[in-house]
Amino acid sequence: MALYAKVHWVEMRGMVTPYSQGIHSYLQLLGNNARHFFDPSGLHLNSLDAALMAKLISQQAMIQAYISAFWLIAASFIAMLPLLLLIKSVKPAKIDPAHAGME
């Protein structure tokens, strides 16, 4: 699970740039001024907004990791379904009525 979370975190972290309009819109929706998220050079982050974005990216990465793990488990289950055809059914042993009352 942790590997999936790391992979998704790296993918999403690449989307957080000073030029991402979605991030600026989201921060404005929260009431933060988006121009304080990145300085004009784009090199430094406002610590509060950076922590917020890091937390959101981590949460989304974990959600995606759970989804990936679910699909892996579902695919392995589907791949094992044909093995059910190899299972033989066991027939119950017949009990002799003459000996049934002796036990």
CORDAKA-V858021 format. One record per run of one state. SS is the DSSP state (a for helix, b for strand, c for the rest). FROM is the first residue (numbers start at 1). LEN is the number of residues. Records with the same first field share a line. If there is no record, write none. Layout:
SS: FROM-LEN  FROM-LEN
This chain:
c: 1-1  14-7  31-3  37-1  39-6  46-1  87-10  101-3
a: 2-12  21-10  34-3  47-40  97-4
b: 38-1  45-1
